[in-house]
């Protein structure tokens, strides 16, 4: 594994595979945490939108959401009277708490990482990441 792969893996693992959460959040899988993070940012979305954002096929996303609903993190609603098949999902109170915990964990990690860099290095990192993200979003 080259150095870039090692660094990228370490960041992905820390941010998405097992963020630092105490208590109840420990029972959630990486996919469930990512779904909560996505719903926290989007507020409400259809199951199709959520599956696309999480990079999952609909059957897998349904399983993730089913587990989150059963545990009280997410709720499903049908807000479209014209198309009752359209199901929306959003965080419930317990899910909002997890989302806030995830945000705090992310901010602590970002602050720790950025504090290790000089201001010019911070600017260079942000510039490079912006270019990298821009190239893959085209």
Kinemage of the C-alpha trace (Angstrom):
@kinemage 1
@onewidth
@group {chain A} dominant
@subgroup {mainchain}
@vectorlist {calphas} color= white
{ca unk a 1} P 0.000 0.000 0.000
{ca unk a 2} L 1.492 3.357 -0.969
{ca unk a 3} L 1.655 6.314 1.386
{ca unk a 4} L -1.344 8.098 -0.169
{ca unk a 5} L -3.474 4.969 0.250
{ca unk a 6} L -2.410 4.663 3.884
{ca unk a 7} L -3.308 8.280 4.649
{ca unk a 8} L -6.614 8.097 2.824
{ca unk a 9} L -7.513 4.818 4.535
{ca unk a 10} L -6.687 6.286 7.965
{ca unk a 11} L -8.935 9.293 7.309
{ca unk a 12} L -11.819 7.222 5.951
{ca unk a 13} L -11.554 4.791 8.834
{ca unk a 14} L -11.553 7.578 11.411
{ca unk a 15} L -14.318 9.672 9.823
{ca unk a 16} L -16.666 7.055 8.476
{ca unk a 17} L -15.953 3.567 9.691
{ca unk a 18} L -15.779 4.217 13.408
{ca unk a 19} L -15.999 7.809 14.576
{ca unk a 20} L -15.461 8.454 18.258
{ca unk a 21} L -18.896 8.208 19.829
{ca unk a 22} L -19.768 7.334 23.366
{ca unk a 23} L -22.775 5.366 24.489
{ca unk a 24} L -25.676 4.573 22.225
{ca unk a 25} L -23.922 5.423 18.943
{ca unk a 26} L -21.635 2.430 19.377
{ca unk a 27} L -24.486 0.101 18.411
{ca unk a 28} L -24.687 1.559 14.890
{ca unk a 29} L -22.847 0.141 11.891
{ca unk a 30} L -20.759 2.306 9.589
{ca unk a 31} L -23.593 2.313 7.038
{ca unk a 32} L -26.115 3.349 9.659
{ca unk a 33} L -23.846 6.150 10.891
{ca unk a 34} L -23.297 7.353 7.334
{ca unk a 35} L -27.067 7.363 6.724
{ca unk a 36} L -27.589 9.406 9.924
{ca unk a 37} L -24.851 11.819 8.865
{ca unk a 38} L -26.418 12.175 5.418
{ca unk a 39} L -29.917 12.715 6.808
{ca unk a 40} L -28.588 15.247 9.282
{ca unk a 41} L -27.130 17.280 6.444
{ca unk a 42} L -30.088 16.934 4.076
{ca unk a 43} L -32.786 17.108 6.798
{ca unk a 44} L -35.323 15.097 4.768
{ca unk a 45} L -35.092 13.139 1.541
{ca unk a 46} L -36.689 10.277 -0.314
{ca unk a 47} L -35.401 6.752 0.076
{ca unk a 48} L -34.090 6.957 -3.502
{ca unk a 49} L -32.149 10.152 -2.753
{ca unk a 50} L -30.731 8.678 0.439
{ca unk a 51} L -29.625 5.486 -1.326
{ca unk a 52} L -27.894 7.549 -4.012
{ca unk a 53} L -26.159 9.796 -1.445
{ca unk a 54} L -24.961 6.757 0.522
{ca unk a 55} L -23.898 4.841 -2.582
{ca unk a 56} L -26.178 1.889 -1.841
{ca unk a 57} L -28.724 -0.015 -3.885
{ca unk a 58} L -32.297 0.487 -2.734
{ca unk a 59} L -32.610 -2.961 -1.135
{ca unk a 60} L -29.534 -2.331 1.037
{ca unk a 61} L -30.707 1.176 1.920
{ca unk a 62} L -34.096 -0.216 2.934
{ca unk a 63} L -32.384 -2.615 5.352
{ca unk a 64} L -30.299 0.202 6.855
{ca unk a 65} L -33.339 2.456 7.283
{ca unk a 66} L -35.439 -0.405 8.686
{ca unk a 67} L -32.852 -0.952 11.425
{ca unk a 68} L -32.648 2.780 12.153
{ca unk a 69} L -36.441 3.052 12.353
{ca unk a 70} L -36.648 0.023 14.653
{ca unk a 71} L -34.114 1.637 17.010
{ca unk a 72} L -35.799 5.048 16.938
{ca unk a 73} L -33.144 7.016 15.018
{ca unk a 74} L -35.122 7.653 11.820
{ca unk a 75} L -38.764 8.055 10.855
{ca unk a 76} L -40.509 7.534 7.537
{ca unk a 77} L -43.248 9.830 6.283
{ca unk a 78} L -45.406 10.153 3.198
{ca unk a 79} L -45.746 13.868 2.484
{ca unk a 80} L -46.809 13.665 -1.136
{ca unk a 81} L -50.594 13.213 -1.445
{ca unk a 82} L -50.297 12.836 -5.240
{ca unk a 83} L -47.797 9.976 -5.031
{ca unk a 84} L -48.276 7.895 -1.874
{ca unk a 85} L -45.476 5.568 -3.000
{ca unk a 86} L -42.900 8.303 -2.321
{ca unk a 87} L -41.449 7.703 1.129
{ca unk a 88} L -39.448 10.399 2.883
{ca unk a 89} L -37.004 9.752 5.689
{ca unk a 90} L -35.675 12.087 8.351
{ca unk a 91} L -33.904 11.850 11.666
{ca unk a 92} L -35.958 11.358 14.799
{ca unk a 93} L -34.919 12.910 18.126
{ca unk a 94} L -32.488 10.090 18.877
{ca unk a 95} L -31.029 10.387 15.370
{ca unk a 96} L -30.560 14.143 15.797
{ca unk a 97} L -28.520 13.437 18.924
{ca unk a 98} L -26.290 11.010 17.005
{ca unk a 99} L -25.881 13.568 14.209
{ca unk a 100} L -24.796 16.241 16.689
{ca unk a 101} L -22.336 13.789 18.258
{ca unk a 102} L -20.945 12.989 14.791
{ca unk a 103} L -20.509 16.690 14.018
{ca unk a 104} L -18.661 17.243 17.285
{ca unk a 105} L -16.416 14.243 16.621
{ca unk a 106} L -15.659 15.501 13.101
{ca unk a 107} L -14.889 19.018 14.324
{ca unk a 108} L -12.532 17.734 17.015
{ca unk a 109} L -10.666 15.657 14.441
{ca unk a 110} L -10.466 18.511 11.921
{ca unk a 111} L -9.214 20.935 14.567
{ca unk a 112} L -6.588 18.423 15.729
{ca unk a 113} L -5.412 17.814 12.161
{ca unk a 114} L -5.327 21.496 11.220
{ca unk a 115} L -3.542 22.476 14.446
{ca unk a 116} L -0.677 20.187 13.388
{ca unk a 117} L -0.168 22.322 10.264
{ca unk a 118} L 1.247 25.806 9.804
{ca unk a 119} L -1.180 28.360 8.272
{ca unk a 120} L 0.478 28.098 4.849
{ca unk a 121} L 0.221 24.286 5.014
{ca unk a 122} L -3.454 24.557 5.952
{ca unk a 123} L -4.093 26.769 2.924
{ca unk a 124} L -2.161 24.408 0.657
{ca unk a 125} L -4.068 21.383 1.982
{ca unk a 126} L -7.462 23.029 1.484
{ca unk a 127} L -6.487 24.174 -2.007
{ca unk a 128} L -5.262 20.678 -2.973
{ca unk a 129} L -8.356 18.982 -1.539
{ca unk a 130} L -10.591 21.443 -3.380
{ca unk a 131} L -8.883 20.641 -6.674
{ca unk a 132} L -9.043 16.888 -6.008
{ca unk a 133} L -12.739 16.966 -5.114
{ca unk a 134} L -13.484 19.192 -8.084
{ca unk a 135} L -11.808 16.734 -10.445
{ca unk a 136} L -13.896 13.759 -9.261
{ca unk a 137} L -17.194 15.666 -9.265
{ca unk a 138} L -16.940 16.532 -12.975
